[in-house]
């Protein structure tokens, strides 16, 4: 009973539970925003990596060079460093009023796009090359063959890896506090600063992350099973 009173003091008194709700909504919002951006950007970068275009009379493929440089840059540096650079060097001046939500979402989206691009590229590269040849032999253009033949098969193959990337993205939002964002971890720190209780807020945040990831993982497993059933 005494511990229940303590929990009431930590989370209920002063309506401190609202910090957790605010942090949860912020973290989920940033995750979904950056996921959409990351997937769109990842598809574009993957197509650039797979492009066979070259400058006439040379072997230079500018699309491939740009995509490779982008992927190496964002995969080779910590996301927290990217977050700090964008917040303190890019979103300044006329961009200083951009909400932290969008600063974080754009940063994580740019970072995730590099990983998604390599996931998609690897999925396409591992398909039998005869798939594309057969599609082209049937009169399909390259974009049509990618859309109708290649990508549906690639999605099935790369879905588990994409799920892992999404889970990583959820957990990466915990560094948003470095630029003042009120995410789940930051909300726990605020409660700790007011109650001088560090264990309970952190345990609650850990449980919330665990429930979120377990729920999403179970949902995606059902999707994977439906894909297998349709084969």
Secondary structure as the mmCIF struct_conf table of DSSP 4:
data_model
#
loop_
_struct_conf.conf_type_id
_struct_conf.id
_struct_conf.beg_label_comp_id
_struct_conf.beg_label_asym_id
_struct_conf.beg_label_seq_id
_struct_conf.end_label_comp_id
_struct_conf.end_label_asym_id
_struct_conf.end_label_seq_id
HELX_RH_AL_P HELX_RH_AL_P1 UNK A 2 UNK A 7
HELX_RH_PI_P HELX_RH_PI_P1 UNK A 8 UNK A 12
HELX_RH_3T_P HELX_RH_3T_P1 UNK A 13 UNK A 15
TURN_TY1_P TURN_TY1_P1 UNK A 16 UNK A 16
HELX_RH_AL_P HELX_RH_AL_P2 UNK A 17 UNK A 50
TURN_TY1_P TURN_TY1_P2 UNK A 56 UNK A 57
BEND BEND1 UNK A 58 UNK A 58
HELX_RH_AL_P HELX_RH_AL_P3 UNK A 62 UNK A 75
BEND BEND2 UNK A 76 UNK A 77
HELX_RH_AL_P HELX_RH_AL_P4 UNK A 79 UNK A 85
HELX_RH_PI_P HELX_RH_PI_P2 UNK A 86 UNK A 90
BEND BEND3 UNK A 91 UNK A 91
HELX_RH_3T_P HELX_RH_3T_P2 UNK A 93 UNK A 95
TURN_TY1_P TURN_TY1_P3 UNK A 96 UNK A 97
BEND BEND4 UNK A 98 UNK A 98
HELX_RH_AL_P HELX_RH_AL_P5 UNK A 100 UNK A 125
TURN_TY1_P TURN_TY1_P4 UNK A 126 UNK A 126
BEND BEND5 UNK A 127 UNK A 127
TURN_TY1_P TURN_TY1_P5 UNK A 129 UNK A 129
HELX_RH_AL_P HELX_RH_AL_P6 UNK A 130 UNK A 137
TURN_TY1_P TURN_TY1_P6 UNK A 138 UNK A 139
HELX_RH_AL_P HELX_RH_AL_P7 UNK A 142 UNK A 145
HELX_RH_PI_P HELX_RH_PI_P3 UNK A 146 UNK A 150
HELX_RH_AL_P HELX_RH_AL_P8 UNK A 151 UNK A 172
HELX_RH_3T_P HELX_RH_3T_P3 UNK A 173 UNK A 179
TURN_TY1_P TURN_TY1_P7 UNK A 180 UNK A 180
HELX_RH_AL_P HELX_RH_AL_P9 UNK A 184 UNK A 195
BEND BEND6 UNK A 196 UNK A 196
HELX_RH_AL_P HELX_RH_AL_P10 UNK A 199 UNK A 230
#
